[in-house]
Amino acid sequence: SITDMSSPSYTSSEVPENSEEQPAQFFLYTRPINDPVLGHADNVEFQHWALIAVFSDKSIRAMEGIQSGKILVPRFSKEWPPPNSQTGNYWQLVALKISQKNLQEVALNNPFNGTSYNLINNNCQHWAKAAAEAISLELANSLDEYDTSDQVPIAVQTILATWASSQAIGSTLSDDTLSDESSRAILSALLKLAEAGWSTVEQ
């Protein structure tokens, strides 16, 4: 059953989610964790993770596991980045067809929800990996490849250049799942994010 998010420990968008599947490009957002013991940790093991989906209807959904007191709780948002957010990096994952409602249900039903938070053994990265596995094997594999790859974080300019090309998009999703119209919609959404300072990565 869906976890009750009425508790102050849980946060969620109040807007009803669309149950219609549509193309979405996924990104992994990472930022260093400021820990009182470790300080400003740049190690991959101590990065906060969030999964970001940019849909073809120009909407954005962000899902992440966050610490609330001593437990790990889900946060599902229709706005990104959050107010007063710290500088982070973005990594392009895969493009899939999925509904916003399905993403919300994945966040609400994450097996790590309500478990005891631990910086090493039970954290936002474990939460994100479980969410990716629940969404699709392809997304889970893409996230696993991030762990060991030497890829560099993506600037918005690079994302725009990639997604401006319908051929590039077509190589990610087949023609029957991603139309020119949805390609333009995703590009428009990314442009809006760029204008809002969505990414601070310099090329």
trRosetta pair geometry for C-beta under 8 A, 3 or more apart (Angstrom, degrees):
i j d omega theta_ij theta_ji phi_ij phi_ji
2 105 6.4 -83 -102 -133 110 78
2 108 4.6 11 -158 131 89 139
2 109 6.2 -75 -113 -62 55 92
3 10 7.3 -179 125 -103 113 156
3 74 7.3 124 68 18 142 127
3 108 4.8 -164 40 179 89 78
3 109 6.4 175 -11 -84 94 42
3 113 5.3 -73 -71 126 168 156
3 114 7.3 -162 -136 -28 136 119
4 7 6.7 85 114 -13 94 94
4 10 7.6 163 116 29 51 155
5 10 3.6 -125 -148 125 77 139
5 11 7.3 -97 179 24 116 7
5 12 4.8 62 129 -16 154 131
5 74 7.3 -71 -103 69 121 104
5 108 6.4 -91 -40 -119 120 101
6 10 7.3 30 27 60 19 118
7 10 5.3 77 65 13 84 97
9 68 4.6 138 -153 122 82 150
9 69 7.1 -51 -117 11 111 114
9 71 6.9 15 -169 72 139 121
9 73 5.0 -165 151 -86 91 157
10 68 7.9 -109 -62 -3 42 167
10 73 5.3 -137 -90 -178 67 123
10 74 6.4 20 -139 59 96 77
10 75 7.9 -173 -161 -85 56 56
11 73 7.8 92 10 126 75 120
11 75 5.0 12 66 -124 105 86
11 76 7.6 -175 103 37 69 57
11 77 7.6 7 123 -70 109 92
12 74 7.8 33 -77 107 94 100
12 75 7.6 -157 -76 -149 50 44
12 76 5.0 16 -126 57 77 100
12 77 8.0 -148 -145 -74 32 50
12 104 7.4 76 -154 -150 116 107
12 107 7.9 149 -110 107 101 133
12 108 7.8 21 -97 -80 138 101
13 17 7.6 102 81 -68 123 93
13 76 6.1 -86 2 113 90 87
13 77 5.9 127 -56 -136 98 34
13 78 4.5 76 -109 -14 148 103
13 104 7.7 -94 44 -107 106 122
15 78 6.0 -2 39 -20 130 158
17 99 7.3 105 146 147 105 94
17 100 4.2 -148 -166 113 98 101
17 101 4.0 150 108 -81 116 65
17 103 7.6 -151 -160 56 145 87
17 104 4.9 -143 -43 -8 164 143
18 22 7.7 2 115 3 135 121
18 57 7.4 56 14 30 170 158
18 59 7.8 145 11 31 130 160
18 99 6.1 -135 108 -165 74 92
18 100 4.6 70 48 31 82 118
18 101 6.3 -131 85 -25 32 93
19 99 5.1 22 -165 -178 32 154
19 100 7.7 -84 -68 55 28 75
19 101 4.3 -9 -94 13 67 148
19 102 7.7 101 -141 -32 61 79
20 99 5.8 146 73 -113 22 108
21 97 4.8 56 164 159 112 96
21 98 5.9 -54 -137 -135 87 8
21 99 4.9 -73 -80 -52 53 83
21 102 7.7 21 -93 -1 83 138
22 55 5.5 65 92 -167 118 104
22 56 4.9 -127 161 39 113 108
22 57 6.1 42 117 -21 169 98
22 97 6.5 -135 126 -146 8 77
22 98 7.7 -50 53 63 48 39
22 99 7.1 82 11 -100 74 54
22 182 6.9 -168 -175 -129 98 132
23 55 7.2 135 88 -155 51 57
23 56 4.5 65 61 -38 91 124
23 95 6.2 10 -170 175 97 108
23 96 7.5 167 -145 94 54 27
23 97 5.6 -41 -84 -92 51 72
23 173 5.9 -48 -125 -63 123 176
23 177 6.2 120 -79 146 104 86
23 178 4.7 72 -84 -100 156 92
23 182 5.0 98 37 154 126 143
23 186 7.0 -64 108 -56 112 131
24 53 4.4 10 171 -175 131 106
24 54 6.3 156 -159 72 72 39
24 55 4.7 -31 -98 -95 95 63
24 56 7.1 -107 -72 -17 52 74
24 61 8.0 -24 -146 35 143 109
24 95 6.8 177 88 -153 39 67
24 96 6.0 -20 60 66 87 71
24 97 7.4 126 13 -116 80 25
24 98 5.7 -60 25 47 128 95
25 53 7.2 152 74 -154 39 55
25 54 4.9 -13 57 56 93 98
25 92 7.4 -35 175 -146 110 92
25 93 8.0 147 175 62 65 74
25 95 4.7 -31 -99 -99 66 92
25 163 7.1 -62 -56 -96 164 132
25 172 7.8 23 -107 138 96 156
25 186 6.0 92 -4 -158 119 134
26 51 6.3 -23 -160 -170 107 95
26 52 6.9 140 -158 78 54 53
26 53 5.4 -24 -97 -97 70 74
26 92 8.0 112 89 -166 57 51
26 93 4.2 -43 99 67 102 120
26 94 5.8 14 42 59 114 56
26 95 7.0 -175 9 -90 76 36
26 96 6.8 20 -21 13 116 102
26 139 6.0 39 40 -128 170 112
26 142 7.5 114 84 93 126 149
27 51 7.7 148 77 -161 47 49
27 52 4.4 -20 63 65 95 107
27 53 7.9 -177 21 -76 71 30
27 54 7.3 39 -5 -10 110 103
27 90 4.9 -7 177 -167 132 100
27 91 6.4 144 -166 67 74 44
27 92 5.9 -41 -107 -103 82 43
27 93 6.1 -178 -102 7 23 91
27 154 7.7 -110 -135 54 116 128
27 159 8.0 -19 -88 -108 134 139
28 49 6.3 -33 -167 -151 98 97
28 50 7.6 143 -161 73 52 45
28 51 6.5 -31 -104 -104 61 59
28 52 7.5 -179 -87 20 12 86
28 90 7.2 148 75 -157 48 49
28 91 4.4 -16 57 58 99 105
28 93 5.8 95 -24 -48 90 114
28 128 7.5 84 -132 175 100 144
28 143 6.5 128 -75 -117 134 85
28 146 5.9 9 29 -105 161 169
29 49 7.0 133 76 -159 60 45
29 50 4.4 -15 59 60 112 95
29 51 7.7 -156 17 -74 85 12
29 52 5.4 73 -27 -23 110 119
29 62 7.5 -8 11 -138 141 113
29 80 7.8 -144 -49 -169 158 132
29 81 7.9 155 -148 -102 153 96
29 88 5.2 49 -179 131 91 143
29 89 7.3 158 -154 80 51 43
29 90 5.8 -20 -99 -99 67 71
29 91 8.0 -167 -71 19 24 76
30 47 4.4 7 -167 166 107 132
30 48 6.8 152 -152 74 51 52
30 49 5.8 -14 -97 -97 76 65
30 88 5.8 169 83 -168 36 101
30 89 5.2 -17 61 59 91 92
30 91 6.9 31 -2 -8 112 113
30 153 7.6 -123 49 -100 109 122
31 47 6.5 145 66 -161 25 82
31 48 5.2 -15 59 51 82 103
31 85 8.0 -161 -45 170 165 94
31 86 5.1 125 179 93 149 110
31 87 6.6 147 -128 93 112 46
31 88 3.5 -72 -67 -97 100 98
31 89 7.2 159 -78 13 57 67
32 40 5.6 48 135 -179 140 78
32 41 5.6 175 -166 76 96 54
32 42 5.2 -39 -102 -91 127 53
32 46 7.0 29 -153 113 68 92
32 47 6.2 -55 -95 -109 39 70
32 48 7.7 23 102 8 9 85
32 86 7.8 -98 56 135 73 141
33 38 7.5 43 95 75 98 131
33 41 5.3 -7 61 50 82 111
33 46 4.9 -111 38 166 114 85
33 47 6.6 -168 -19 -116 90 18
33 48 5.4 120 -75 -40 90 89
33 119 7.6 169 125 -144 160 106
34 39 7.3 -47 -148 170 64 34
34 40 5.6 -17 -105 -97 76 65
34 41 7.7 -178 -91 13 25 78
35 38 3.9 39 69 40 126 98
35 39 6.6 -16 64 20 74 19
35 41 6.0 22 12 -15 112 119
35 46 7.0 -76 -16 -164 131 130
35 119 6.8 55 -111 -128 139 150
38 41 4.6 6 135 -62 129 117
38 46 6.3 -124 130 -142 162 161
41 46 3.5 -30 123 107 142 144
41 47 7.7 -133 107 -61 96 51
42 46 7.7 35 43 73 12 105
42 47 7.9 26 -164 -75 34 93
43 46 4.8 63 66 22 94 99
43 47 7.4 -138 96 -31 48 83
44 47 5.7 -41 -154 -1 38 121
44 147 7.3 119 159 -145 143 61
45 120 7.5 10 166 -128 118 69
45 125 7.9 -93 -153 1 45 163
46 119 7.2 12 -119 175 90 105
47 125 7.4 81 74 -70 77 118
48 64 7.5 37 168 -164 98 136
48 88 7.8 -76 72 -111 99 128
48 124 5.3 24 -148 66 68 157
49 64 6.8 177 104 -130 57 99
49 124 5.1 170 45 127 79 103
49 125 5.0 95 7 -94 134 64
49 127 7.8 173 76 66 107 88
49 128 4.2 -74 116 -18 128 158
50 62 5.5 13 163 -173 125 102
50 63 6.8 162 -166 79 79 36
50 64 3.7 -44 -111 -74 88 123
50 80 8.0 179 126 -126 141 130
50 124 7.5 -38 -64 175 62 127
50 128 7.0 -138 -106 -95 17 124
51 62 7.2 158 84 -155 50 53
51 63 5.1 -15 62 62 99 90
51 64 7.0 171 20 -72 65 67
51 128 5.6 153 -37 -145 100 97
51 131 5.9 -143 5 104 147 135
51 132 6.7 175 -90 -70 144 88
52 60 6.8 -17 -169 -168 94 100
52 61 7.5 159 -156 85 48 48
52 62 5.1 -14 -104 -104 75 81
52 80 5.9 -179 -124 136 116 173
52 90 7.4 -45 39 -131 142 107
53 60 7.1 156 83 -157 55 51
53 61 4.8 -6 57 59 104 93
53 62 7.7 -169 22 -76 68 37
53 63 7.9 22 -2 3 105 101
53 98 7.4 -78 -148 71 152 123
53 103 6.2 -114 18 -105 154 156
54 59 8.0 169 -155 89 46 42
54 60 5.7 -17 -105 -105 65 80
54 186 5.8 100 125 -147 110 86
54 189 5.1 160 -169 111 109 136
54 190 6.3 44 -170 -67 164 82
54 193 7.5 -77 -103 -27 130 145
55 58 7.1 -39 83 31 79 17
55 59 4.7 0 48 61 121 84
55 60 7.3 -156 13 -78 83 30
55 61 7.1 50 -26 -1 111 100
55 100 6.7 -42 -60 -66 154 100
55 185 8.0 -37 122 127 61 119
55 186 7.6 -129 124 -95 21 84
55 189 7.4 129 62 -64 51 170
56 178 7.5 -171 -84 -134 139 80
56 181 7.8 74 174 112 119 74
56 182 3.4 -19 -152 -155 140 97
56 183 7.7 -17 -128 -43 106 25
56 185 4.6 78 -179 80 63 129
56 186 5.4 -44 -105 -51 61 91
57 185 6.2 -21 -96 171 17 144
58 185 5.3 -107 -49 -177 81 90
58 186 7.8 -152 -85 -87 52 29
58 188 5.7 -41 -103 93 113 108
58 189 4.3 -179 -139 -75 60 101
58 192 7.2 67 -166 10 105 145
59 78 6.6 -46 -171 -155 103 99
59 100 6.7 -20 105 -84 143 138
59 189 7.4 -57 20 -117 17 137
60 78 6.5 116 78 -174 69 52
60 79 7.1 75 80 -117 115 21
60 80 5.3 -119 141 29 135 107
60 189 6.7 158 -58 -176 92 122
60 193 7.3 112 -77 -78 146 119
61 76 7.0 -9 -171 -171 97 86
61 77 7.3 155 -155 82 51 46
61 78 6.1 -27 -99 -106 65 57
61 100 5.7 166 -56 -135 146 90
61 103 5.3 93 124 108 153 154
61 104 7.7 -99 -155 -59 139 78
62 75 7.7 -12 111 115 94 93
62 76 7.4 166 85 -153 54 40
62 77 4.7 -12 58 61 100 96
62 78 7.9 -164 19 -75 79 11
62 79 7.6 -55 15 78 120 34
62 80 4.3 122 -43 -72 135 128
62 82 7.9 -126 78 -44 157 90
63 74 7.0 -19 -163 -165 89 101
63 75 7.2 166 -148 87 43 56
63 76 5.1 1 -105 -107 84 76
63 77 7.8 -178 -74 22 43 66
63 103 6.3 -149 -37 170 139 100
63 106 7.1 30 -171 91 169 103
63 107 4.4 -130 -142 -87 123 120
63 131 6.0 179 118 -162 129 158
64 74 7.5 147 83 -154 38 57
64 75 5.3 -14 64 58 84 99
64 124 6.0 2 -176 -153 93 115
64 127 7.0 79 -178 104 46 130
64 128 6.8 -12 -126 -77 63 98
65 72 5.0 11 176 -179 116 107
65 73 7.1 150 -155 73 68 26
65 74 6.1 -44 -101 -96 63 54
65 75 7.6 155 -108 15 15 80
65 110 6.7 -135 -79 121 111 160
65 112 5.9 -11 -117 99 153 128
65 113 7.6 -136 -120 -82 104 61
65 123 7.3 148 97 156 122 40
65 124 4.6 -176 72 -120 89 61
65 126 7.5 -45 49 73 158 72
65 127 2.7 49 -14 74 144 177
65 128 6.8 -124 10 -40 101 67
65 131 7.9 -166 -34 -29 99 123
66 72 7.3 150 73 -153 25 61
66 73 6.1 -34 66 66 76 78
66 74 7.8 93 19 -151 80 11
66 75 5.1 29 0 -13 123 123
66 124 6.7 28 -84 -92 40 114
67 70 7.8 -13 -166 -126 96 16
67 71 7.5 148 -151 80 58 31
67 72 6.4 -40 -95 -99 54 58
67 73 7.8 96 -145 21 11 82
67 117 4.6 79 -117 -137 96 169
67 123 8.0 -30 -61 -136 103 75
67 124 7.9 -80 -33 -50 80 98
68 71 5.9 -27 68 70 81 80
68 72 7.8 119 22 -129 79 13
68 73 4.5 -3 12 12 127 130
70 116 6.0 -18 146 -143 94 78
70 117 5.9 -155 178 35 42 95
71 114 5.8 -17 -177 -151 134 32
71 115 6.5 147 -152 78 84 26
71 116 6.1 -64 -104 -104 65 35
71 117 5.8 144 -158 -20 10 92
72 112 5.2 -37 101 148 141 99
72 113 6.7 -120 104 -115 84 28
72 114 7.3 -45 67 22 69 16
72 115 5.4 -7 37 63 110 79
72 116 7.5 34 -5 102 90 12
72 117 4.7 134 -55 -83 80 85
72 122 6.4 -127 -26 146 140 95
72 123 7.2 -173 -99 -131 130 25
72 124 7.5 -173 -141 -73 114 54
72 127 6.1 -160 170 -66 132 129
73 113 6.3 53 -131 -144 45 78
73 114 7.1 62 -93 -62 71 48
74 107 4.5 134 -174 170 138 88
74 108 6.3 -141 63 -89 160 35
74 110 5.7 139 -77 24 121 127
74 113 5.4 -32 -24 -99 101 112
74 127 7.5 179 -95 -169 74 131
75 107 7.7 -90 73 -171 22 131
76 103 7.4 148 -144 128 120 91
76 104 5.4 100 174 -124 159 72
76 107 4.3 129 -71 100 119 168
76 108 7.4 -41 -20 -49 144 77
77 80 6.4 125 100 -60 117 83
77 82 6.8 -41 -179 -79 176 98
79 82 6.9 98 104 -97 97 55
80 193 7.7 -3 93 -124 90 114
80 198 7.3 55 120 -137 86 99
81 85 4.0 -111 158 39 120 155
81 88 7.6 157 -111 30 134 118
81 196 8.0 -179 23 126 82 115
81 198 6.5 153 -19 -139 95 57
82 85 4.7 115 63 -63 74 111
85 88 7.3 -51 151 -5 113 114
87 200 4.9 -66 -138 53 101 143
88 199 8.0 -83 83 -127 71 67
88 200 7.7 101 44 32 41 99
89 153 3.3 -74 -170 -127 121 153
89 154 7.7 112 178 34 83 52
89 199 7.6 52 -140 -149 37 101
89 201 5.5 77 -124 -75 77 123
90 153 6.1 101 51 -171 43 95
90 154 5.2 -68 94 63 89 90
90 155 8.0 123 50 -95 107 16
90 156 7.8 62 42 -67 146 64
90 159 7.4 -23 109 -52 136 136
90 198 7.7 23 -44 136 148 98
90 199 5.2 -74 4 -103 125 125
90 201 6.8 -123 27 -6 83 135
91 146 5.6 89 136 -125 155 126
91 151 6.8 104 -143 104 106 125
91 153 5.9 -78 -71 -119 76 65
91 154 6.3 132 -111 3 30 100
92 154 5.3 52 -24 -23 95 158
92 159 6.6 165 -76 -105 118 93
92 162 7.4 -9 -99 70 165 166
93 139 6.3 49 153 -142 133 75
93 142 4.3 102 -163 135 89 136
93 143 6.5 0 -123 -65 130 69
93 146 7.4 -48 -95 -49 91 125
94 136 8.0 -97 82 82 139 128
94 138 5.3 -110 101 140 174 106
94 139 5.6 -129 45 -92 118 63
94 142 4.6 -147 -23 -53 103 157
94 172 7.2 169 -160 -167 63 103
95 169 7.4 44 -19 -154 175 76
95 172 4.5 69 27 143 127 123
95 173 5.0 -84 106 -44 124 108
95 178 7.2 18 142 -72 138 144
96 135 7.2 128 74 155 166 111
96 136 5.8 177 -120 9 152 153
96 138 6.7 152 -84 78 116 127
96 139 6.4 -49 -32 -55 143 111
96 173 7.9 172 -95 -94 18 113
97 173 7.5 108 -43 -139 89 132
97 177 5.3 -111 -48 -164 128 117
98 102 5.4 -117 -178 73 92 133
98 103 6.3 92 135 -51 124 94
98 135 6.5 -14 -109 -160 157 101
98 136 7.7 -124 -71 -28 126 118
99 102 4.4 101 60 0 86 102
99 103 7.2 -147 97 -4 51 82
100 103 5.6 -52 -155 34 37 113
100 104 6.5 38 149 -20 67 104
101 104 5.6 -53 -151 35 34 113
101 105 6.4 33 152 -18 66 105
102 105 5.7 -54 -148 36 33 111
102 106 6.5 38 151 -23 64 102
102 135 7.7 108 135 -124 109 77
103 106 5.6 -51 -151 31 33 115
103 107 6.6 33 151 -18 64 103
103 135 7.2 21 -105 -104 72 115
104 107 5.7 -54 -153 35 34 111
104 108 6.3 27 153 -16 67 109
105 108 5.6 -55 -142 40 33 109
105 109 5.9 10 164 -1 68 116
106 109 6.4 -72 -139 50 22 95
106 110 6.8 53 156 -63 61 81
106 131 5.4 96 148 -150 114 81
106 134 4.7 155 -139 106 104 128
106 135 5.8 12 -112 -68 163 81
107 110 6.1 -22 -158 -25 31 112
107 131 6.6 22 -88 -120 58 124
108 113 7.5 12 -176 -62 33 164
109 113 7.6 -130 -177 8 11 137
109 134 7.3 163 88 -151 105 158
110 113 4.9 114 73 -30 87 97
110 127 5.8 42 170 -155 148 84
110 130 5.5 105 -155 104 91 123
110 131 5.7 -31 -100 -73 116 85
110 134 7.3 -126 -100 -4 66 152
111 115 7.9 32 137 -31 63 130
111 130 5.7 -124 38 -166 95 148
112 115 5.1 -78 -163 25 58 127
112 122 6.7 173 -147 -167 112 91
112 126 5.7 134 -90 113 152 104
112 127 4.6 -119 69 -94 145 79
112 130 5.8 159 -11 24 109 155
113 127 8.0 92 -58 -128 60 111
115 122 5.7 -110 121 -178 122 138
116 122 6.3 73 86 83 65 152
117 122 6.1 -154 -141 102 29 97
117 123 6.7 68 -160 -102 81 60
118 121 4.4 -7 98 54 137 85
118 122 4.2 70 34 38 96 89
118 123 6.5 -97 81 -52 53 82
119 123 5.9 44 -147 -80 27 132
120 123 7.3 119 27 -24 8 123
121 126 7.9 25 153 -44 38 147
122 126 5.8 -64 -139 39 42 156
123 126 5.7 109 53 11 52 98
123 127 7.2 -98 121 -3 37 97
124 127 5.2 -53 -148 37 37 118
124 128 6.2 39 154 -22 69 103
125 128 5.7 -49 -143 35 33 110
125 129 6.4 33 156 -18 64 104
126 129 5.9 -56 -149 36 29 110
126 130 6.4 29 154 -18 64 107
127 130 5.9 -59 -152 37 29 110
127 131 6.4 29 151 -20 65 107
128 131 5.6 -53 -148 36 33 113
128 132 6.3 34 154 -21 66 104
128 143 7.0 -170 134 -152 101 146
129 132 5.7 -52 -147 35 32 112
129 133 6.5 33 153 -19 64 105
129 140 7.0 72 -166 -139 69 86
129 143 6.1 -179 -110 122 69 141
129 144 7.8 76 -132 -71 107 76
130 133 5.7 -53 -149 35 32 113
130 134 6.5 31 152 -19 64 107
131 134 5.7 -58 -151 36 32 111
131 135 6.5 30 152 -21 66 106
132 135 5.7 -56 -149 33 33 111
132 136 7.7 -60 176 54 62 57
132 139 4.6 -143 -161 123 88 101
132 140 4.4 140 126 -88 101 61
132 142 7.6 -136 -164 59 133 87
132 143 4.6 -46 -134 -5 176 149
133 137 7.4 28 -140 -97 60 50
133 139 8.0 -140 -62 84 24 93
133 140 4.4 62 -86 -93 61 136
135 139 4.9 -11 88 47 118 151
135 140 7.6 164 57 -42 85 83
136 139 4.6 93 62 7 89 100
136 140 6.9 -153 96 -5 48 86
137 140 5.5 -55 -147 39 35 114
137 141 6.2 36 155 -20 68 105
138 141 5.9 -54 -148 36 28 109
138 142 6.4 30 152 -21 62 107
139 142 5.5 -53 -148 35 34 115
139 143 6.4 33 153 -18 65 104
140 143 5.8 -56 -151 36 31 110
140 144 6.4 33 151 -20 65 105
141 144 5.5 -52 -147 35 35 113
141 145 6.4 38 153 -23 65 103
142 145 5.8 -51 -151 32 31 113
142 146 7.0 42 147 -28 60 97
143 146 5.6 -42 -159 19 38 117
143 147 7.5 50 145 -28 60 92
144 147 5.7 -40 -167 12 43 117
144 148 7.7 2 154 8 66 101
145 148 6.7 -77 -157 49 38 86
145 149 5.3 39 157 -38 77 120
146 149 6.0 -58 -126 28 26 112
146 151 7.3 -69 -125 47 65 121
153 201 4.9 -142 113 -114 114 149
154 158 4.9 -125 -160 78 87 127
154 159 5.6 91 149 -54 126 92
154 199 7.4 -58 103 -148 67 163
154 201 6.7 112 96 72 25 156
155 158 5.0 98 58 3 75 100
155 159 7.3 -140 99 -3 41 87
155 199 5.7 168 -147 117 49 133
155 201 4.3 -139 -85 90 74 98
155 202 6.6 49 -90 -123 134 10
155 203 4.9 -95 6 -44 146 98
156 159 5.4 -54 -149 37 39 114
156 160 6.1 40 153 -22 70 104
156 190 6.7 165 -160 175 92 93
156 193 6.5 -163 -124 104 128 98
156 194 4.1 155 152 -101 147 95
156 198 5.8 106 -81 66 131 106
156 199 4.5 168 -38 39 92 119
156 201 7.8 145 -10 49 65 93
157 160 5.8 -53 -149 35 30 112
157 161 6.4 31 153 -21 63 105
157 194 7.4 102 -63 -130 55 134
157 203 6.4 -90 63 -9 125 137
158 161 5.7 -52 -148 34 32 112
158 162 6.4 31 154 -18 64 106
158 203 6.5 139 -45 -82 110 135
159 162 5.8 -59 -152 37 30 110
159 163 6.1 6 161 0 68 115
159 190 5.6 -145 121 -158 117 138
159 199 7.8 125 2 0 130 152
160 163 6.2 -67 -137 50 26 95
160 164 5.8 39 161 -38 66 107
160 187 6.9 85 -142 -149 72 83
160 190 5.6 179 -86 123 76 127
160 191 6.7 83 -113 -78 121 71
160 194 6.6 -2 -52 -51 130 149
161 164 5.9 -45 -141 20 24 116
161 165 7.7 16 159 -13 52 103
162 165 6.8 -75 -177 30 30 102
162 168 5.3 -146 -174 146 64 151
163 168 6.9 -118 -91 92 26 121
163 169 6.1 63 -140 -72 62 107
163 183 7.1 -176 180 -166 82 80
163 186 5.8 -111 -174 114 135 111
163 187 5.2 -179 124 -88 107 80
163 190 6.0 112 63 6 149 158
164 168 7.9 44 60 37 51 130
164 187 5.8 94 -94 -125 57 132
165 168 3.8 75 83 4 112 108
165 169 6.7 174 94 -8 61 80
166 169 5.5 -53 -147 40 38 111
166 170 6.0 44 151 -26 68 105
166 180 5.8 -12 -120 -113 141 81
166 183 5.2 63 -110 154 83 172
167 170 5.4 -51 -144 35 31 115
167 171 6.7 34 154 -23 62 100
168 171 5.9 -53 -156 29 32 110
168 172 7.1 26 148 -15 61 104
169 172 5.7 -60 -159 35 39 110
169 173 6.5 -22 163 36 75 94
169 178 5.8 -132 149 135 109 145
169 183 4.9 162 65 -119 170 114
169 186 7.6 141 -118 60 138 142
170 173 7.0 -78 -133 70 29 61
170 174 7.4 32 -165 -146 69 22
170 175 6.0 14 -140 -76 106 74
170 178 6.9 -159 -97 79 53 117
172 178 7.6 26 81 5 89 163
173 177 4.7 -110 174 86 112 112
173 178 3.9 93 91 -13 131 129
174 177 5.3 75 61 14 79 102
174 178 7.3 136 71 19 37 90
175 178 7.1 -89 -133 59 24 70
178 182 5.5 -120 -155 80 66 126
178 183 6.2 82 162 -61 102 88
179 182 5.0 95 53 10 76 97
179 183 7.0 -129 101 -7 42 88
180 183 5.4 -53 -150 33 34 118
180 184 6.5 34 154 -18 66 103
181 184 5.9 -55 -153 35 30 108
181 185 6.5 32 149 -21 63 106
182 185 5.2 -50 -147 34 39 116
182 186 6.4 40 154 -20 68 100
183 186 6.0 -54 -151 35 30 108
183 187 6.4 30 151 -17 63 107
184 187 5.5 -53 -147 38 34 114
184 188 6.3 38 152 -23 66 104
185 188 5.6 -52 -149 33 31 113
185 189 6.5 32 151 -20 63 103
186 189 5.6 -52 -150 34 34 112
186 190 6.4 32 152 -17 65 105
187 190 5.8 -57 -150 37 32 110
187 191 6.4 36 151 -22 65 104
188 191 5.6 -52 -150 33 32 114
188 192 6.6 35 151 -21 63 103
189 192 5.6 -53 -154 33 33 113
189 193 6.6 33 149 -18 65 104
190 193 5.5 -51 -149 36 37 113
190 194 6.3 41 150 -24 66 102
191 194 5.5 -51 -149 32 33 114
191 195 6.5 34 153 -20 64 103
192 195 5.8 -53 -152 33 32 112
192 196 6.6 22 152 -12 64 109
193 196 5.7 -63 -150 41 33 107
193 198 3.5 18 167 -44 93 152
193 199 7.6 49 140 -11 107 85
194 197 7.8 47 179 -67 32 20
194 198 6.0 -59 -75 24 32 109
194 199 7.4 -30 -109 30 65 92
197 200 6.8 23 -180 -72 90 84
